[in-house]
Amino acid sequence: MAKIKIYSTPTCPYCVTLKEFLKERDIAFEDANVAQDAQAREEMIHKSGQMGVPVIDIDGEIIIGFDREKISKILKI
């Protein structure tokens, strides 16, 4: 199973939709709240060069934003 980490904030509607998308498919993920966790925020910026959320790390492949098609392709769902 792929290791998935989502960098998100609680107020981001795309983050909520992304997490619901994965939960509906019983796909486990780690959620890093970058609004509260400065270390996670720095990690996200270092990996993606972005300050916007969501940023998704799937086995080291970085996806910026909720790109349903790209996520589905990587996860083969």
C-alpha positions in Angstrom: 0.0 0.0 0.0 1.2 3.5 -0.8 2.4 5.8 1.9 0.3 9.0 1.7 0.8 12.2 3.6 -1.5 15.1 3.1 -0.5 18.6 4.1 -3.6 20.5 4.8 -5.5 23.1 6.9 -8.9 22.6 8.6 -10.5 25.5 6.7 -9.4 24.3 3.2 -12.5 22.9 1.3 -10.2 21.1 -1.2 -8.4 19.4 1.7 -11.7 18.2 3.2 -12.8 16.9 -0.1 -9.5 15.1 -0.7 -9.6 13.4 2.7 -13.2 12.3 2.1 -12.2 11.0 -1.3 -9.6 8.8 0.3 -11.7 7.7 3.2 -14.5 6.6 0.9 -12.0 4.2 -0.7 -10.6 3.0 2.6 -7.2 4.5 1.7 -5.1 5.2 4.8 -3.2 8.5 5.0 -1.3 10.7 7.4 -2.8 14.2 7.8 -0.4 17.1 8.6 -2.1 20.3 9.7 0.2 23.0 8.5 -1.8 25.7 10.2 -0.7 24.4 13.6 2.5 22.4 12.8 5.4 24.7 11.8 7.6 21.7 11.1 5.1 20.1 8.8 4.6 23.5 7.0 8.4 23.8 6.4 8.5 20.2 5.2 5.6 20.9 2.8 7.3 24.0 1.4 10.6 22.2 1.0 9.0 19.2 -0.9 6.7 21.3 -3.1 7.9 24.8 -3.2 4.3 25.8 -2.5 2.6 27.5 0.5 -1.0 26.5 -0.7 -2.8 23.4 0.4 -3.5 20.6 -0.1 -0.1 19.1 -1.0 -0.1 15.3 -1.3 3.0 13.1 -1.0 2.3 9.6 -2.4 5.4 7.5 -2.0 7.6 10.6 -2.7 5.5 11.9 -5.6 4.2 15.3 -4.9 0.8 16.5 -6.1 -0.3 20.1 -5.6 -4.0 20.6 -5.1 -6.8 18.0 -5.3 -6.0 16.5 -8.7 -8.5 13.5 -8.6 -7.3 12.1 -11.9 -3.6 12.1 -11.1 -4.2 10.7 -7.6 -6.4 8.0 -9.0 -3.8 7.1 -11.6 -1.0 6.9 -9.0 -3.1 4.8 -6.6 -4.5 2.7 -9.4 -8.1 3.3 -8.3 
